[in-house]
Amino acid sequence: MPPEVRVIGVEGMPELQKGDDLAGLMMDAAQAQGTPIEAGDVLVVTQKVVSKVEGKVVNINDVVASPLAITITEGHRRDPRHTELILRESKRIVRMDRGVIISETKHGFYCANAGIDASNIPGNDTVALLPDDSDASARGIRQAVKDRLRITVAVIVSDTFGRPWRNGAADVAIGIAGMDPIHSYVGQMDSRGHEMFTTEIAVADELAAAGELVGGKVAGIPVSIIRGYDYIAKEDASIQSILRGSDKDLFR
């Protein structure tokens, strides 16, 4: 048979709250729709539901905007209390222009508004922050699947990031468990016999983007199963290995 990868959206997930059993609800929903999780699957879980169950949803009425946040927000539609949260979650502001803040988050990600937004969050005054440690979140889901189903899977926590030089956003991995997020071809020969010296593919990002194709932003499908991808298992996987260091970044 030729190579094949299947992407399955998991329907039937309820609106999640702090403390809910995310992994258990995922397994139940996948079983109920007739596509139970299998050994070797890659589970792509959106950041938003992880943030919900981990209590990373904030009511901006509980936030006091600093003078800096008020100044930055002046003339733009964002609430200054939202801007205050962006500043708190940022390690460094990379660029600010026309109401958009590009920051380096405390996790090491470069993204708009420190990854904070209000989409798919109940209420008019609530926003979701990124999880404190998305690798730990992914590991917890992976372990829960192993404990209940006695199988080994890989888990990706995904989020939607804009991209320099290209219009449109794409989902990328912000947390990983059970697989190497990078497939390196360094030292291998291509089809013409040329040795490859630098080619490394961010497969975790590719899988995260594939998961978004069946979930979208308005369909209420926050989890997808990717079946058939032959990933490289890695017990100590970390998303930090996909983040380019400043010594190799020509644009920082």
C-alpha positions in Angstrom: 0.0 0.0 0.0 1.2 3.6 -0.7 1.9 5.8 2.3 -1.2 7.3 3.8 -1.9 9.6 6.7 -5.4 10.0 8.0 -6.7 13.1 10.0 -9.8 12.5 12.2 -11.7 15.3 14.0 -13.0 14.3 17.4 -16.6 15.5 17.7 -18.8 15.6 20.7 -16.5 17.4 23.1 -18.4 19.4 25.7 -17.6 23.0 26.7 -14.7 22.6 29.1 -14.2 24.1 32.5 -11.3 24.4 34.9 -10.5 21.0 36.4 -12.3 18.9 33.7 -10.7 15.6 32.7 -9.6 16.6 29.2 -7.9 13.3 28.3 -10.8 11.3 29.5 -13.4 13.3 27.6 -11.2 13.0 24.5 -11.1 9.2 24.8 -14.8 9.0 25.4 -15.7 11.2 22.4 -13.4 9.3 20.1 -14.9 6.0 21.2 -18.4 7.3 20.9 -18.0 8.4 17.3 -16.4 5.1 16.3 -12.8 6.1 15.9 -11.2 5.1 19.3 -7.7 6.2 19.9 -5.2 3.6 18.7 -1.5 2.9 19.5 0.8 5.1 17.4 -1.7 7.8 16.9 -0.7 11.5 17.2 -3.3 13.5 19.2 -3.4 17.2 18.3 -5.1 19.2 21.1 -5.8 22.9 20.7 -4.3 25.3 23.2 -7.6 26.8 24.0 -9.1 23.7 25.7 -5.9 23.0 27.5 -5.9 26.6 28.9 -9.6 26.1 29.9 -9.0 23.0 32.0 -5.8 24.4 33.5 -7.5 27.6 34.7 -5.7 29.9 32.3 -8.9 31.9 31.5 -8.9 35.3 33.0 -11.7 37.9 33.5 -10.3 41.2 32.5 -12.5 42.9 35.1 -10.0 41.5 37.7 -7.0 43.2 35.9 -5.8 46.8 36.6 -4.2 48.3 33.5 -0.9 50.0 34.1 -0.2 53.5 32.7 2.0 51.8 30.0 -0.8 49.5 28.9 -3.2 52.5 28.7 -0.8 54.5 26.6 -0.1 51.6 24.2 -3.8 50.9 23.7 -4.8 54.5 23.1 -6.5 54.8 19.7 -7.0 51.1 19.3 -10.0 48.9 20.0 -8.3 46.5 22.4 -9.2 46.9 26.1 -6.1 48.3 28.0 -6.6 45.5 30.6 -6.1 43.0 27.8 -2.9 44.9 26.9 -1.8 44.7 30.5 -2.1 40.9 30.4 0.0 40.8 27.2 2.7 42.8 28.9 2.6 40.5 31.9 2.9 37.4 29.7 5.8 38.8 27.6 9.5 38.5 28.2 10.2 41.0 25.5 8.3 43.3 23.2 9.6 42.7 19.7 7.5 45.2 17.7 4.4 47.3 18.2 2.5 48.9 15.4 -1.2 49.8 14.6 -2.5 48.1 17.7 -0.6 44.8 17.2 2.0 43.7 19.7 4.6 41.1 18.7 6.2 39.7 21.7 8.5 37.0 23.0 6.5 35.2 25.6 7.9 33.8 28.8 7.8 30.4 27.1 10.1 31.5 24.3 7.5 31.8 21.6 7.3 34.8 19.2 3.7 35.6 18.4 1.1 38.3 18.4 -0.3 39.6 21.7 1.6 36.9 23.7 -0.8 34.3 22.4 -3.7 35.8 24.4 -7.1 36.1 22.8 -10.8 35.8 23.4 -12.0 33.6 20.6 -13.9 30.4 21.6 -14.1 31.6 25.2 -17.5 32.1 26.9 -18.3 35.6 28.1 -17.5 39.1 26.8 -14.9 39.9 29.4 -12.7 36.8 29.4 -9.5 35.9 27.6 -7.3 32.8 27.5 -3.6 32.8 28.3 -1.2 30.2 27.1 -0.6 27.2 29.4 2.3 27.6 31.7 4.0 24.5 30.4 2.5 23.0 27.3 5.0 20.2 27.3 3.8 19.2 30.7 0.2 19.4 29.5 1.0 17.1 26.5 2.8 14.7 28.8 -0.2 14.5 31.1 -2.6 13.7 28.3 -0.2 11.1 26.9 0.1 9.4 30.3 -3.6 9.4 30.9 -4.2 7.6 27.6 -1.5 5.1 28.5 -3.0 4.5 31.9 -6.5 3.9 30.6 -6.0 2.3 27.2 -2.6 0.7 27.7 -1.3 2.1 24.5 1.4 4.6 23.6 0.6 7.7 21.6 2.2 11.1 20.9 0.5 14.3 21.8 0.8 17.8 20.4 -0.6 21.0 21.9 -1.3 23.4 19.0 -2.0 27.1 18.7 -2.5 29.5 15.8 0.4 31.8 15.0 0.9 34.4 12.4 3.9 34.0 10.1 6.5 36.6 9.0 6.4 37.4 5.3 3.2 35.4 4.6 -0.4 36.4 4.9 -2.7 34.1 6.9 -2.1 32.2 10.2 -1.3 28.6 10.6 -1.4 26.2 13.6 1.9 25.2 15.1 3.0 23.1 18.0 3.6 24.7 21.4 3.8 21.5 23.4 4.9 18.0 22.6 5.1 14.6 24.2 6.3 11.2 23.0 7.8 12.2 19.6 10.7 14.2 18.2 9.2 17.5 16.9 11.9 17.7 14.3 12.8 15.1 11.6 16.4 15.6 10.6 17.8 14.6 7.3 21.3 15.8 8.1 23.9 13.2 6.9 21.4 11.4 4.6 21.6 11.3 0.8 18.9 12.7 -1.4 17.5 10.9 -4.4 20.4 12.2 -6.5 23.2 11.1 -4.1 23.8 14.5 -2.6 24.5 14.6 1.1 22.1 16.9 3.1 23.8 19.2 5.6 21.1 21.4 7.0 17.6 20.0 6.2 15.4 19.6 9.3 11.6 19.4 9.0 9.4 20.7 11.8 7.1 17.8 11.6 5.3 18.8 14.9 4.2 22.0 13.2 3.1 20.2 10.1 1.0 17.8 12.2 -0.5 20.7 14.2 -1.5 22.4 10.9 -3.0 19.2 9.6 -5.1 18.9 12.8 -6.5 22.3 12.2 -7.9 21.3 8.8 -10.5 19.1 10.4 -11.1 21.3 13.4 -11.2 24.9 12.1 -12.0 27.8 14.4 -15.8 27.6 14.6 -16.7 23.9 14.3 -16.2 23.1 18.0 -13.7 20.3 17.3 -10.7 21.0 19.5 -9.0 17.6 19.2 -7.9 15.6 16.2 -6.3 12.2 15.7 -3.6 11.8 13.1 -3.2 8.2 12.2 -0.6 6.6 10.0 2.3 9.0 10.5 5.5 7.2 11.4 6.9 9.6 13.9 10.2 9.2 15.8 9.5 8.3 19.4 11.2 10.4 22.0 10.4 10.1 25.7 12.2 13.4 26.7 10.7 15.5 23.9 10.4 19.2 24.4 9.1 22.0 22.2 12.1 24.0 23.2 14.1 22.0 20.6 12.1 23.6 17.8 12.7 27.1 19.0 15.7 28.7 17.2 18.3 30.2 19.4 19.4 33.8 19.1 22.9 32.7 17.9 21.3 31.3 14.7 18.5 33.8 14.2 19.4 36.4 11.6 16.2 38.4 12.1 16.1 38.9 15.9 
